[in-house]
């Protein structure tokens, strides 16, 4: 068989394979469509709207991907991201150190639970807090009035304590403006842009049905940066949280959810606040700083600063260690 024939055979095989995959996916989506799902688009065959989503999150402003669909379809809409279902692939036998350790302990965890555990350690347990610290420093540097008020608050706390005396829980509870800064950093930064859930049963919402098995993405960014909920939502303004109860009553408990909510509320939410509060205390009472170079936020694959926001630190001569 000559090269041309082989090329033709390969092309035909590829077309048939893609056609079969598309037909299988179309049949599955067809069953869901018959349930009258929320309006939206499943995009291109196989890849859906994945490329558009990635392109949006690689820009300085990823919100239009969701904003455009909310404007067109409402707050709940259908999209298709991530390509074909990879559930069968992850069920293949793949041994690693974590699995070996778990099996040695009786093998009580599923592979899905192990993946979730590892991601929780690497992302939820470390990266979110470190990024929160970085963004707080960045936003404070860009908002001198907020930095000045934060310094005053911590200077007062430091002034009431003896030399080398560590912070106590009562000190943490005496940092109201610090909590405003943390809240606003969480709201503007959206370190976790949203959460995924799977429908365990058919969910009826208004005139639509979300079929059992569908993946649901609740976007925190779309809510936290919505001008209907927060005035000048894209502006870093920690003073908006000074009357916390009034703001929470105004926007509603489900409008500020950086740590999730309900039974799946992040168990480390208070610890994260304590860690960042202590970090900010020692930073502003012992050091001054300036950006070492220009930096900006990026959102793909996760929210962070492009260069880690490097700064030049200077120890304050009158600081109390």
ZAMARGU-4260 file (C-alpha; in steps of 0.2 Angstrom, whole numbers, plus 5000, padded with zeros to 4 digits):
<rodrens>
0) 5000/5000/5000 | 5008/5017/4995 | 5009/5032/5006 | 4994/5041/4998 | 4983/5026/5002
5) 4989/5025/5020 | 4986/5043/5022 | 4968/5041/5016 | 4965/5026/5027 | 4972/5036/5042
10) 4961/5051/5038 | 4946/5040/5036 | 4949/5031/5052 | 4951/5047/5061 | 4934/5054/5054
15) 4925/5038/5059 | 4932/5039/5076 | 4928/5057/5079 | 4911/5054/5072 | 4908/5040/5084
20) 4914/5050/5099 | 4903/5064/5093 | 4888/5053/5091 | 4890/5046/5108 | 4892/5063/5116
25) 4878/5070/5106 | 4866/5055/5112 | 4871/5058/5130 | 4868/5077/5128 | 4852/5073/5119
30) 4845/5064/5134 | 4849/5079/5145 | 4842/5091/5133 | 4825/5082/5134 | 4825/5087/5152
35) 4824/5105/5147 | 4840/5111/5154 | 4844/5129/5157 | 4848/5139/5141 | 4866/5140/5135
40) 4878/5132/5122 | 4888/5116/5122 | 4900/5123/5110 | 4910/5113/5098 | 4910/5094/5097
45) 4921/5086/5110 | 4929/5101/5117 | 4914/5111/5120 | 4918/5129/5126 | 4934/5124/5134
50) 4945/5134/5122 | 4935/5150/5125 | 4936/5147/5144 | 4955/5145/5144 | 4957/5160/5132
55) 4946/5171/5144 | 4956/5166/5160 | 4972/5170/5151 | 4967/5188/5150 | 4968/5201/5164
60) 4949/5201/5165 | 4942/5183/5164 | 4924/5188/5169 | 4917/5191/5151 | 4916/5172/5149
65) 4903/5171/5162 | 4896/5189/5161 | 4891/5187/5143 | 4882/5171/5146 | 4873/5178/5162
70) 4868/5193/5151 | 4861/5181/5138 | 4854/5167/5148 | 4853/5172/5166 | 4862/5167/5182
75) 4860/5149/5178 | 4866/5143/5161 | 4872/5127/5152 | 4890/5126/5145 | 4902/5112/5141
80) 4920/5112/5146 | 4933/5099/5148 | 4930/5088/5133 | 4924/5070/5133 | 4920/5061/5150
85) 4937/5054/5157 | 4929/5044/5171 | 4934/5027/5163 | 4952/5033/5161 | 4954/5037/5180
90) 4947/5020/5184 | 4962/5012/5176 | 4975/5004/5189 | 4988/5016/5193 | 4999/5014/5208
95) 5008/5028/5217 | 5015/5031/5234 | 4999/5038/5241 | 4989/5023/5235 | 5002/5011/5242
100) 5002/5019/5259 | 4983/5019/5260 | 4982/5001/5255 | 4995/4997/5269 | 4982/5005/5281
105) 4968/4994/5274 | 4964/5003/5258 | 4948/5012/5265 | 4949/5027/5252 | 4943/5027/5234
110) 4954/5034/5221 | 4943/5049/5220 | 4945/5052/5238 | 4964/5051/5237 | 4965/5064/5223
115) 4954/5075/5233 | 4965/5073/5248 | 4981/5077/5239 | 4973/5092/5231 | 4967/5098/5248
120) 4985/5097/5255 | 4993/5105/5240 | 4980/5118/5235 | 4968/5121/5249 | 4981/5119/5263
125) 4995/5129/5256 | 4993/5139/5240 | 4977/5148/5245 | 4984/5155/5261 | 5001/5160/5253
130) 4992/5168/5238 | 4980/5177/5250 | 4995/5185/5259 | 5003/5190/5242 | 4987/5198/5236
135) 4985/5207/5252 | 5002/5215/5251 | 4999/5220/5233 | 4982/5228/5236 | 4988/5237/5252
140) 5003/5243/5242 | 4992/5250/5229 | 4980/5258/5242 | 4991/5269/5253 | 4976/5275/5264
145) 4972/5257/5268 | 4990/5253/5272 | 4991/5268/5284 | 4976/5263/5294 | 4982/5245/5295
150) 4999/5251/5302 | 4990/5262/5315 | 4979/5247/5321 | 4994/5236/5323 | 5005/5249/5331
155) 4992/5251/5344 | 4991/5233/5347 | 5010/5232/5348 | 5011/5247/5359 | 5000/5238/5373
160) 5012/5223/5373 | 5029/5220/5381 | 5045/5218/5371 | 5045/5200/5363 | 5028/5196/5370
165) 5019/5185/5357 | 5001/5189/5351 | 4987/5181/5359 | 4969/5177/5354 | 4962/5193/5361
170) 4975/5202/5350 | 4968/5193/5335 | 4950/5198/5340 | 4956/5216/5341 | 4960/5218/5323
175) 4944/5224/5315 | 4952/5233/5300 | 4963/5219/5297 | 4948/5208/5295 | 4941/5221/5283
180) 4957/5220/5273 | 4956/5201/5272 | 4938/5201/5267 | 4941/5213/5253 | 4956/5203/5247
185) 4946/5187/5247 | 4932/5196/5237 | 4943/5205/5224 | 4956/5192/5222 | 4944/5177/5221
190) 4958/5165/5225 | 4946/5151/5223 | 4935/5156/5208 | 4921/5144/5211 | 4917/5126/5216
195) 4911/5111/5207 | 4897/5100/5212 | 4888/5085/5205 | 4869/5083/5204 | 4865/5067/5214
200) 4847/5068/5208 | 4837/5078/5196 | 4837/5096/5202 | 4822/5107/5197 | 4826/5126/5196
205) 4812/5138/5190 | 4806/5130/5173 | 4822/5120/5171 | 4829/5103/5176 | 4847/5099/5179
210) 4848/5080/5176 | 4856/5069/5189 | 4875/5067/5185 | 4877/5084/5178 | 4892/5094/5184
215) 4888/5111/5192 | 4900/5125/5194 | 4896/5139/5206 | 4906/5154/5201 | 4912/5165/5216
220) 4920/5178/5204 | 4903/5181/5195 | 4895/5185/5212 | 4909/5194/5221 | 4913/5206/5207
225) 4895/5210/5203 | 4891/5228/5204 | 4873/5224/5209 | 4880/5216/5225 | 4895/5227/5229
230) 4897/5246/5224 | 4912/5248/5212 | 4914/5229/5214 | 4931/5229/5205 | 4939/5242/5217
235) 4948/5237/5232 | 4939/5245/5247 | 4941/5237/5264 | 4931/5251/5272 | 4915/5243/5264
240) 4917/5229/5278 | 4918/5241/5293 | 4900/5238/5297 | 4901/5219/5294 | 4884/5215/5300
245) 4876/5229/5289 | 4885/5223/5273 | 4881/5205/5276 | 4863/5209/5279 | 4863/5220/5263
250) 4871/5207/5251 | 4865/5191/5259 | 4875/5177/5267 | 4876/5168/5250 | 4884/5183/5241
255) 4901/5182/5250 | 4907/5164/5250 | 4926/5164/5248 | 4926/5148/5260 | 4911/5140/5252
260) 4896/5137/5264 | 4884/5125/5272 | 4890/5108/5276 | 4905/5110/5264 | 4911/5126/5272
265) 4930/5126/5273 | 4935/5119/5290 | 4951/5130/5289 | 4943/5147/5286 | 4947/5154/5304
270) 4965/5147/5303 | 4968/5155/5287 | 4962/5172/5294 | 4973/5170/5309 | 4988/5166/5299
275) 4986/5181/5288 | 4982/5192/5302 | 4998/5187/5311 | 5008/5189/5295 | 5002/5206/5292
280) 5005/5211/5310 | 5023/5207/5309 | 5025/5214/5291 | 5018/5231/5295 | 5026/5233/5312
285) 5043/5228/5308 | 5046/5232/5289 | 5043/5244/5276 | 5043/5238/5258 | 5041/5243/5239
290) 5038/5233/5224 | 5054/5226/5216 | 5046/5226/5199 | 5030/5227/5190 | 5018/5213/5192
295) 5000/5208/5188 | 4987/5196/5192 | 4984/5180/5181 | 4970/5168/5183 | 4975/5152/5173
300) 4976/5139/5179 | 4974/5147/5196 | 4973/5165/5203 | 4990/5172/5207 | 5003/5185/5203
305) 5013/5182/5187 | 5030/5184/5196 | 5025/5181/5214 | 5025/5200/5218 | 5043/5202/5223
310) 5046/5216/5235 | 5061/5225/5243 | 5060/5224/5262 | 5068/5236/5274 | 5069/5233/5293
315) 5062/5247/5303 | 5074/5254/5315 | 5061/5256/5329 | 5053/5239/5326 | 5050/5228/5341
320) 5055/5210/5337
</rodrens>
